[in-house]
Amino acid sequence: MSGQKPPFISIVITVRNAASTMGMCLDSLLAQEYPKDCYEIVIVDAFSTDQTQDIIKDYAKNHKEPKISLYEKAGYIGAGRNEGIKKAKGEFIAVTDADMEVSPQWLSEHISSFEDDVAGVGGPNNNPEDILFTNTISCLDIHGPCQDVVPLRGKNRYSEPFKSRTDIYTTVCRNSCFRKKVLEEISLFDERLVATEDPELNQRILKAGWALRYNPKALVYHHHRTKIRAFFKQQSHYAFGQAVANVIHPQMYKLIQPLPLIGAIALLVMLALSPFVPIYLILVLIALAGYSTLYLAYGIKCAKIKGDPRLIFSIPVAVVVWHSAWVFGYLRGLIRRKAVLSEHWAGIESHA
């Protein structure tokens, strides 16, 4: 960027009831080592009922550069992001969430990664807190690119930069930056999606002939859920959203998505039939023993890599909660997937 003014970037954030983390997020965005007159912060609120809007308005009043703008929009997260993109003035659109704390070099690292054929750049969302529960769930490969993840097999690939024309998870919207013209060319985010709107967007970007790039230095810190109930609710929402997304975009379906549900149903059926077919009870016990052994071994691997023996037992517990949430959420999504789309459009009309 030396010798000329860097491109103007619009940071787009969608929020709802984010008062507990909104100030932290804004503080990190205002501390960017990027010219203050070369970026703006565009926040779209989905009618928060807490102090979120008051916090944003206070920051907007007290900080003239970069400019902080607040808008409201009903609908799912894609609708909010699209509203922010439409209001944005930047040549590039950086996207993050209110529970993220971005590194000072965040914008500079994103911009430095763009090449002529690159439409979007992603980076890692790492865990900043030394809390057993957040350390546990950050080991799981469930939040997109993350240098804290311990893969079930192999090594974490997010320590080195790479470019991809196939991987739709190269960039996720906790930490991403896109060319605005490309987003407009592919009609922005799909507003019908409850969740998984970012891999679906990336799928269309790649299909249009562009590449995605990953930069491990474009770092954000993800303040995870700190309680089991909140984690269960989050993962259930993801599963629900995936089931709905698969109706609209069948190409997004992968067998691993309903696998926890399929496994749970199979075990329950065999248990119900075991009084009549005793071998089914043996098969259920073998399956449960194999499941437990696999994730206990995974817990040992995590504990060894992270140097925390508590992970040996906390990892299997987190996996059970994670998979249970997907059983519940995916089943609910299958049952309600068509109705929820109609409800979505009705909600949009009610706020029009």
Order of alpha helices (4+ residues) and beta strands (2+ residues): beta-alpha-beta-alpha-beta-alpha-beta-beta-alpha-beta-beta-alpha-beta-beta-alpha-alpha-beta-beta-alpha-alpha-alpha-alpha
